Amino acid sequence: MILVPLQEPEAARRNIRLLLLRDDLTHPELPGNKWRKLKYNLTEAQQLGHDTLLTFGGAFSNHIAAVAAAGRLTGLRTIGIIRGEETPPLNPTLARAAADGMTLRYLDRETYRRKQDPAFLAELLRETGPAYIIPEGGSNALALPGCAELVTELAAETTFDYLCVACGTGGTLAGLLTALAPHQQAVGIAALKNGGFLRTDVDALTQAATGHTFPNYDLRTDYHLGGYARFSLELLDFIHAFQTRHGVLLDPVYTGKLLFGVLDLLRQDYFAAGSTVVAVHTGGLQGWTGFRQRFGHRSAWWPEGV
Ligand SMILES: Cc1ncc(COP(=O)(O)O)c(C=O)c1O
């Protein structure tokens, strides 16, 4: 586990130890929360005798990329149900997924909303054949124990008071929560504009996985910077400056907002003076190529190699 101390004047002024947990480096092909969330799902799929994984995601989804890679690594077939119309040629995320062997199927946005409806899923499986279904973002009860392991590994390295993570579906935050000590606080930074649903979803996930919910977390829905996967020059400038200061590249959909939010919360004295704050780099760097393809004309700066 790599923990990078972030020398930020705002932290030093408050005697706060700010650490970046480089979970993006934990697994070479399933970075960050992807390996954490998939680990026990892959075991379960294999134990149940499945040879196919079926999952859901948007056209630039890190989760789709990760499931496709997991299929290549495990020998399981993969089917990706992609939200929206097919728009050839494939974008870099889907091209990579297809190269990893994933079969891509597209659903219009209206039908896609039924992605959790059991009747719809049964109908889908009749068309595709039997498969182990992993929900969008990989967030189900089995995603939680893998994420909980991050906390155990971290606690073996250092004491800490706050654990901050970016949220999409809330599965990662839910998993971290299940392993925190009661005096430790999780802070979720929502990447989506209308993140109000997250508390319900996080509570439902911890309830499903452990039989109860956890009070020691906060959700911040005010750092979406325009919404999910939207372009924000302010965010891009922040990511650029952060890379210049710390030599670490964040992603433009999740972890950029996480660090943007954490540093802003620091300035607002949200974290107790003298405490240790850990922010988790959950990966997502595969998203840069597609992001640049969509918004290349809107910024002069882009990270090297994307
Ligand atoms: C890089 C990255 N970080 C954070 C998240 C948020 O994870 P979750 O959907 O479990 O809230 C995601 C989405 O899966 C992601 O791809």
The ligand as an ORCA input file, in Angstrom:
! r2SCAN-3c Opt
* xyz 0 1
  C     -12.205      5.923    -10.410
  C     -13.463      5.799     -9.630
  N     -13.504      6.297     -8.394
  C     -14.609      6.244     -7.640
  C     -15.760      5.645     -8.119
  C     -16.963      5.617     -7.252
  O     -17.252      4.326     -6.828
  P     -18.705      3.915     -6.396
  O     -19.503      3.740     -7.655
  O     -18.504      2.650     -5.668
  O     -19.264      5.010     -5.559
  C     -15.773      5.081     -9.409
  C     -16.978      4.456     -9.947
  O     -17.149      3.293     -9.947
  C     -14.596      5.160    -10.181
  O     -14.527      4.645    -11.418
*
